[in-house]
Amino acid sequence: MRAFVEVNLNAISNNIKLVKSKTQAQILAVVKADAYGHGLIPVAKCAVDAGATWLGVALLEEAILLRKAGIKVPIISWLTPPSSDFKQAIELDIDLAIPSLKHLEVIVAAGKALGKKPRVHIEVDTGMTRGGLLGEWPEFLIAAKGADIEVVGFWSHFARADEPDEIANQSQMLEFESKLAQLIATGITPKYIHLANSAATLTNPNSHKNIVRLGIAMYGLSPDVNTLGSSQNLELEPAMTLKAEIHLVKRVPAGSPVGYGGTQTTLRDTKLAIITIGYSDGIPRNASSAAGVFAAGRKAAIIGRVSMDQFVVDLGADSNAVAGEIVEVFGANGYSIDDWAAASGTINYEIVTRIAARVPRIYA
Ligand SMILES: *Cc1c(COP(=O)(O)O)cnc(C)c1O
């Protein structure tokens, strides 16, 4: 096969069970962005089997796909702009975030039109200055009182949870508690309180409340390799391996310029391999001349620029790699997802989510 992603569902299951063993909170498995590129439905089912009792997605479309696949656990969709099909969401028992007065208004209206109370999670901005109620909070407290909604949850999001010693985390927690107390004082007591992403789940038990929203860690990746250490340090097992086929192998003399722009030239007589995956598949063009593949038992570095559908690696003159062979682009043997992230100046989250839909996902 030309190129494919192997997803190790066992690893995802183990990562969830590890976190579950360390918290009293329920686990919400974050499966937005096609489960961080791992495949929405298979990962969601695996997460529920492993003990996750909630699912979380950004888009309503993602939540609808989960319901249509027959998944029954509570699902929160938290990035639903005012034009979203809230009626369908309410019909399908999809929990909605309320991050503004406008959202309260349109969600209440959809519930009225349907004759069914929307299930909502009130989202407060506690210092990230992105989603959630901020300046509108006092007005919201008045508007929410007596509104036709079932307030299931109250939540916020950390900006700097991957820097556990950062004081901003403490101030966000204080702000969170204070707004929760104000909500309760108006007579609204949400059953579920949630704040922690993976980094907070791994480093800050005080932030767990009664649900933790587990994203990157369930895929076996570290929220930040610099501050929290590698997957291995965190005892997490990366679930995604990317593989591609060798299109052809050729011998070239020293001094051959390789690829567009001839940005790199062979320094010796060597063998090159063309790998059948490129930037349209999600291989970062920025990784040109960095990262590489694991072929015939050893690392082979990219030489020259990554092209749209292919890139070239230097195998070395004595390599045994042959055309038709499947090599590991990232995985447990050669270059890791974190190596590719470092080589292209980004984070592991982006490496896994950018692998294109044209690359099939295979489950083991
Ligand atoms: C993506 C996301 C998460 C998960 O973050 P990780 O760092 O991947 O654990 C949690 N909560 C919200 C609201 C998110 O958007």
The ligand as an SDF file (V2000), in Angstrom:
LIG
                    3D

 15 15  0  0  0  0  0  0  0  0999 V2000
   -8.8330   19.9440   22.7750 C   0  0  0  0  0  0  0  0  0  0  0  0
   -9.4540   20.2030   24.0860 C   0  0  0  0  0  0  0  0  0  0  0  0
   -9.1290   19.4230   25.2000 C   0  0  0  0  0  0  0  0  0  0  0  0
   -8.0460   18.3790   25.1860 C   0  0  0  0  0  0  0  0  0  0  0  0
   -6.7790   19.0040   25.2290 O   0  0  0  0  0  0  0  0  0  0  0  0
   -5.4720   18.0990   25.3350 P   0  0  0  0  0  0  0  0  0  0  0  0
   -4.3770   19.0760   25.5790 O   0  0  0  0  0  0  0  0  0  0  0  0
   -5.3350   17.4240   24.0080 O   0  0  0  0  0  0  0  0  0  0  0  0
   -5.7150   17.1410   26.4310 O   0  0  0  0  0  0  0  0  0  0  0  0
   -9.8330   19.6340   26.3690 C   0  0  0  0  0  0  0  0  0  0  0  0
  -10.7980   20.5660   26.4330 N   0  0  0  0  0  0  0  0  0  0  0  0
  -11.1140   21.3540   25.3960 C   0  0  0  0  0  0  0  0  0  0  0  0
  -12.1770   22.3680   25.5510 C   0  0  0  0  0  0  0  0  0  0  0  0
  -10.4490   21.2070   24.1830 C   0  0  0  0  0  0  0  0  0  0  0  0
  -10.7680   21.9960   23.1500 O   0  0  0  0  0  0  0  0  0  0  0  0
  1  2  1  0
  2  3  1  0
  2 14  2  0
  3  4  1  0
  3 10  2  0
  4  5  1  0
  5  6  1  0
  6  7  2  0
  6  8  1  0
  6  9  1  0
 10 11  1  0
 11 12  2  0
 12 13  1  0
 12 14  1  0
 14 15  1  0
M  END
$$$$
